[in-house]
Amino acid sequence: MSDNSDKIEKTEEQWRAELTPEQYRVARERGTEPALTGRYCDTKEPGLYRCGACGADLFDSAQKYNSGSGWPSFWQPASPAAVGTDTDKTHGMQRTEVHCNRCGAHLGHVFPDGPRPTGLRYCINSVSLDFAPKDES
């Protein structure tokens, strides 16, 4: 597992040089990929979903489910410290934004309409993630 404890701080120029333009738009500028276009939406194999910007462990496939939203969805993060949240008041609504606690990358949003046991739906952009199959994680 990747250590999530050491905070990563980089300049926007460093992030722009390291990430693809789409990763930068979503992870650093708080964008969203179109529904049903993400590479991990239908992934069902066991493994870990890591931050696409810094490699921190974020979500385990055992907590992934098909929410029908068009984005990979999880009912909890890999650990309580893996992700953080902020209030997002863009687009004329109030939502809870989810970010990587290690590097601050925007991941998506969390909603209170998920399955038991948490009742949460972490709706995450595939472009903000990297997947490590179980035999590699």
C-alpha positions, 0 to 999 in steps of 0.5 A: 500500500502507498503511504498517505501520510506525507503531504505533497505540495507542488507549484501549479507549474509542476502539476501541469508538467506532471499531469495530462491536460485532462488530469490537470483540468479535473484534479487541479481545476476541480473539473468533471469528466463526462458521465459514462466516459471514465475508464474505471466506471465498469471495472470489477476486478479486485485491487486498489484505486490510487490517486492519479496525481500522487499515488496515495491509496484512496479506495478499495475495489471491495467498496466499489459498486454500480450506482448507475451515476456514470462514474466509479462509485464507492461506499467508503474510502480505503481509510478514513484519512485517505480523503478529505471533503470541502463544501462546493457551491458551484453550479448553483447548488451545494455539494460535498467535494472529495479530495486526496488528503495527500496532495489535494487533488480533486476527486469528485463528490460524495452524496448521502444516497449510497448503500449500507453500511455507510449510506454514502456514494463517493462519485469519483472521476476516473481521470483522478485515479490509477488502478492497481490490480490486487496482484500488483497492490 
